[in-house]
């Protein structure tokens, strides 16, 4: 069941909405101080529930598959949609999606960190002000961290899982508190330790 926009920790809004292609609810986030709207689906209670906390500066995609309602949000807010350059082939010239690179600082203080492996542009987005890390498809959280099912993970699932765990072990050393998953529930507090335990399991 879709969840309305809720401030789960100071400066982090979360909501869920059904993704039309997969028929399941997915998570979206707004990092308020950073002005970063990440992997957005239209909120069940409308975009005003987001903008009432401040207008976004940028719409950030953690990988190319997470366009979701990003272009609709761009029309609503008049701000850029950005995806890592390795995923730009997914978008037509007329969609005007702008590239970024790993290591860039986006919006008002979001660091783009490489996850890769599961797809070349898989990005962890670190909100430096709210101390929250957004991750797309490398790991999901339904009753505990886990991988997506093998049929969605690539031609050699076990090798990809090993590579993802190496990336997540590195990512877990970043300076953050909260782990915000695009699929499943966010982890409030203790995010690095939870991610590290999964990476080492």
Protein Blocks (a to p, Z undefined) as FASTA:
>chain_A
ZZddddfbghiacdddddfklopacdddddfknopaehiacdfkbjklmmmnopcfbdcd
fbfklnmmmmmmmmmnopacdddfklmmmpcfklopacddehiaghjhpacddfklmlmk
lccdddfklopacdfklpccehiacdddfklnojblmlmmmmmmmmmmmmmmpccfbdcd
fbdcddeehklmmmmmmmmZZ
